Amino acid sequence: MEIRGFLLFWSILAAVVAALSLGPSFAHVLESAPRLTKWSPSLWRETTVFNAQFQLFAVIGAPLDVAAIGCPGLLAWMLRNDRPAFWYALAAAVLYAVSLAMWFALVKPANDILATWVPGPIPENFEAIRRRWETGHMIVAGFKAVGFVSLVAALLWIRRG
């Protein structure tokens, strides 16, 4: 199988979408240390909950996260006769799917609680919710990073005509 035409287009699209999905998750990891160790509870709550800092993460990030599963998945189907590229592309799709499942299992429950917070005193469960939200994003980023590496491996293993 030559990497040209539609396969070339799909390979590039899968890589770009996967990278765009990984980027915001990696940004969460980069900013987590000061958010967990230096920011006061009121600063964390103000920026995270009340001022829509992460609004575009949902509006743009959510569709990218779904596409980061579908694009490598379709690439894997296109590479079904090209082993081991197929297995790496399939692993990328699965790892991005696991990252989304981890977001629903770890981050969404924290988001649901954050949505109930109102200005005023810091909630008693603040530290547990903040830690769950931050570490949940770190776990999501880890799965995406391994998925991205797997996708790159798939692209490198595609037979060249």
Protein Blocks (a to p, Z undefined) as FASTA:
>chain_A
ZZehjlmmmmmmmmmmmmmmmmmmmmmmmmmmmmmmmpcfklmmmmmmmnommmmmmmmm
mmmmmmmmmmmmmmmmmmmmmcfklmmmmmmmmmmmmmmmmmmmmmmmmmmmmmmpccdd
ddfklmmmmmmmmmmmmmmmmmmmmmmmmmmmmmmmpcgZZ
